[in-house]
Amino acid sequence: MNRTDVSKGYSIPPTLISDRYLTWIMMGFLLAVLTFFLLFPVYQICRLSFIKEGMFTLKNYAASFTHPRIFRSLTNSLYVSLVTTVITTVLAFFFAYGLTRTTISGKGIFYTISTFPLIAPSIIQGLALILLFGRNGLVTRYLLQTDWNIYGATGIIAAECLYCFPNALFILYTTLSAVDTRLDEAAQSLGASALKTFYKVTLPPAKYGIASAAALTFNLTITDFGVPVVIGGNYSVLATEIYQQVIGMQRFDLGATISVILLIPSVGAFLLNYYLTKKSYALISGQARPFLQPSRPFKRWAFTLYCWIPSIFILIVFASVFLGSFVKTWPYDFSLTFRHFDFPSLGGSAPLWTKFWASVLKGEWQSIIAYKYAPIWNSLWVSIFVAIGGATLTLLAGYIVEKKKPKGEQILYTLGVLPAAIPGTVMGLGYILAFNKPYFLIYGTFWIIIINIIICNFTLGILSSIANLKQIDKSIEEAAVSLGANSITTFTRVVFPLTKTAFFSNMAFFFMRSMTTISAVIFLISAKVKLAAIEIIFLDIDGRTASANAMCTIIIVIVVGMLLVMRLITGKAGLKGMGTST
Amino acid sequence: MGRNLSLENLTKRFGTLTAVDHVNLEIEEGEFICFLGPSGCGKTTILRMITGFETVTEGNVIFDGKVINDLIPQKREFGIVFQSYALFPNMTVEENIAFGLKVRKMPKKAIAERVDQMLDLTGLRDWRHLYPPQLSGGQQQRVALVRALAPNPQVLLLDEPLSALDAKIRVRLRAEVKRLQQELKKTMIYVTHDQEEALSIADRVVVMEVGQFRQVGKPIDIYKCPASSFVADFVGTSNFFKGLQTVDRVRTEKWEFRVPKSTSLSKEEVFLAIRPEKIEVFKYGEPPSHLEPSNLIPGRIDVVTFLGAAVRLVVNMDGEEVISDVIEKEFEQRQLKQGGGVLLYFPPEAFIIYPSKESS
């Protein structure tokens, strides 16, 4: 064969920018974004809390710890978080045990139901408990006719348990399904009793997983804003106290100080979780093939019953909020109505949407669709941007950290996983302090909200991108390069197609978070810029509980609709394994 | 005029570890070179420096008279075949092969022609529309091979391409690679830790140890005249004896062998090496009389392993194990059997003598 017959005259086209510089430019960009939108706000909070009139001072801290209300918030926060952590971890552990170590039927149903809390704002738990056990609760007022109600610590703990359940469950499920069940069989064949096997063989390898689930639950509870704000009543916690001090009393300095105080347990729990997750994976990384021997009838029975308990609670939560948005006067008049979906005029408007519907519709429909539903349109619009932007940025960041490994990738990684450690309310306040200046043109627009949501949820995005990219053999990329492809071609033609599924599930995650998030963005909305999830809180505070339920229902419908679309696109459920590494 | 590839004092350090240590080699156009060595000896690092995936610490990679140390991998136009195949799982066989051509923006028609040509080269035509996971390991590696060849690279580099395959397919593909190389007259650099593979396939073999070249030569020379006791041990099988040499005798702890004459008169510590097939085995008590008596040593057969045409014996010689291969016919004729007493004959001219300073 003549060696000059091919590829002569078809040389590899030159790249605009050399590959090495491209990596540097991308990393520089990501580092700049994370520094500016993550570190800078946190720095502003610390500065405000420590510095008064140009001098370093601990006055704010002294004031906070001697301020009875703030100090009580701290003890309250620690109390509800600890109780929630214990209850949730225990509940989720045995649930996970039932799903992984017994041969009960209906595992798929249990698993699916347990993921429900992820598709709704955390506030839904509070709304449901109020519908059932509030001052006009179905159970308290209608069935038992008692004056007792669930507002306060009990309500917060109950709601947080439901909210944190799927997150703890994912970790424990992964842990327990990875531990080799043959060890259990070996122990039993050596004569150990079932109980002894559980304590000596099943539990020890799962210990890091259990501790990691506990740390995550603690972090989620102590940073949550939605639940305590609706069901807390007068029981204040740190996350709501920040909002109270800043928005209610204009005390930015105290808000910043409480934020720093809140950062300590939440960052601590985050670091603990991070460390334990690594340990846990090291312990279970073996090739354990789970093979289950059929459980004895009593065990099967007991676990089936047990698994139904949290599942039924979760179903009741969703059913009551759903029902609560359609009945006339809960719990007295159960006739159906769409009245609550006609939200009170919130004075909102949305770009494009309002203009379009105002020109198409007339009269009552015009006011409902064009103006009253504007926050929903805003949320949808913001969520689409967050989904695309978040999934893209985290994939790029993951790609640089995992595949390109330039100098300093550790810094990018650390900044990338840090956001989960920082409570939403703290980030929200930080954004006000950092960007509420006339020269930051994005402040007060949708763009700051979009950026904020992407940054707040960066952790899970980057971790799942890295996990996915790890599965792509290094030599596949080298093969593309050796065949003449430049960085961009390699990425678009080879790497991206292989991470497509992960990319779409990241998009689903960002979309979901954006539709349901409350804590950070509540500081960033304005009279003109409104979001659906935040409206739930305002409707609830206005006493329009039924409309709050209706708004919640609409958000759930949108999220479920999006998940179905994603499922059609990728052929896979978008939720599996999503909460594992928050 | 040949476009030669040469390595000049090529060195790679990872921190304090020197993975490749000042190696020199001239590879001619159309030559089939094999780097052979135990894992961790630096052979893959050399390959990666040639491809440009690893930076050069010191020295030069020179191609066609130009130093290419800092040339990006894309511009080197060297094809690579990976141990893990590294086929793009999202593309069909055809699309995989066409990838390098599309990147070069060749016209569609030319691409189609070239892809057909490549498919025919390895008989992959029927699988063109399949995706890599639908193929067997051997088929995948064939695709990887022609994918690398499709853009007509200047040099083809193969990094342990067959070690993930099972023994039979490995031997078959090995022959196929050799055939392709002879047909296309392409410079190929092949990395392996399998000495049989290296000896059977290459024009020249480079034996490596701890980042250095121990011997460079034709397969037959490497086997027959290993340059060091390491090479004698790593390539093929050798029996070693340690002893002191005086003129034509080597005194070991237990025996005294006659060996080829040494020029040195003083006593020297040496290693004696001898290949298993060079040792003659007789049933105890009946050796031919003309043999050098000091090189005849009694022993007992501990293990018998049939290798097909030959039989491998592990013989216990006063506590020391010696490996000896005899052809199957002799094994029968001489009535050898496990546990039986034997006399081993070590022909003096079959010994290779290495100075003992250099240990293996």
Interface residues (C-beta under 8 A of the other chain):
Chain A: M1 R3 T4 D5 V6 S7 Y10 S11 I12 P13 S18 D19 D473 S475 I476 E478 A479 A480 V481 S482 L483 G484 A485 N486 T489 R493 V494 P497 L498
Chain B: T51 F53 I72 P73 Q74 K75 E77 F78 G79 I80 F82 Q83 S84 A86 L87 F88 P89 N90 F99 G100 L101 V103 R104 K105 M106 A110 R114 A144 R147 A148 A150 P151 N152 E183 L184 K185 K186
